[in-house]
Amino acid sequence: MIMISVIITAWKEPESVKKAISVLKKQLTMKHEILVFCPDKETAVAAESVGAQALDALGGREFKKGKGKPAAL
């Protein structure tokens, strides 16, 4: 079975990420995963609240301050 992986990078954009994921999930009809790479805890919490998996810039769950969006890319 085919699975779609969606990757979103963000930094201090909890409301935008939450809205984008909610809209995206309504449009995806096949099996999928949504990964949000973000160095801040606020965006991670928002992403997980709508069913995405939040990871820090290195693919872990450290969420260190001061790294910014470039670290998520």
C-alpha positions in Angstrom: 0.0 0.0 0.0 1.3 3.5 -0.8 1.7 6.0 2.0 2.1 9.7 1.6 4.6 11.5 3.8 4.1 15.3 4.3 6.9 17.3 5.8 6.4 20.7 7.3 9.1 23.0 8.7 8.1 25.7 11.1 9.3 27.9 13.9 6.9 29.7 16.4 3.9 29.2 14.1 1.5 27.1 16.2 -1.7 28.5 14.8 -0.6 28.4 11.1 0.7 24.9 11.4 -2.5 23.7 13.2 -4.7 25.2 10.5 -2.6 23.9 7.7 -2.6 20.4 9.1 -6.4 20.4 9.7 -7.0 21.5 6.1 -4.5 19.0 4.7 -6.0 16.1 6.6 -9.4 16.8 5.0 -7.9 16.5 1.6 -5.8 13.4 2.0 -7.7 10.2 1.1 -4.9 7.6 1.4 -2.7 6.5 4.2 -0.4 9.3 5.3 1.9 10.7 7.9 2.5 14.3 8.7 5.8 15.2 10.1 6.5 18.7 11.5 10.1 19.7 12.1 10.2 22.5 14.6 12.6 23.6 17.3 10.0 25.2 19.5 7.6 23.4 21.9 4.6 25.6 21.2 4.5 24.6 17.5 5.1 21.0 18.5 2.2 20.9 20.9 -0.1 22.5 18.2 1.0 20.0 15.6 0.4 17.0 17.8 -3.0 18.3 18.9 -4.2 17.8 15.3 -2.6 14.4 14.7 0.9 15.2 13.3 4.2 14.0 14.6 6.4 16.8 15.9 10.2 16.4 15.7 13.1 18.8 16.5 15.6 19.8 13.8 17.6 16.6 14.3 14.6 14.3 14.1 14.4 13.9 17.9 12.3 15.5 20.6 14.7 17.9 22.2 13.0 21.2 21.1 16.0 23.4 22.1 15.6 27.2 22.1 17.5 29.5 19.8 17.8 27.3 16.7 15.0 28.9 14.6 13.5 27.8 11.3 16.8 27.4 9.5 17.6 24.6 11.9 14.3 22.9 11.1 15.2 23.0 7.4 
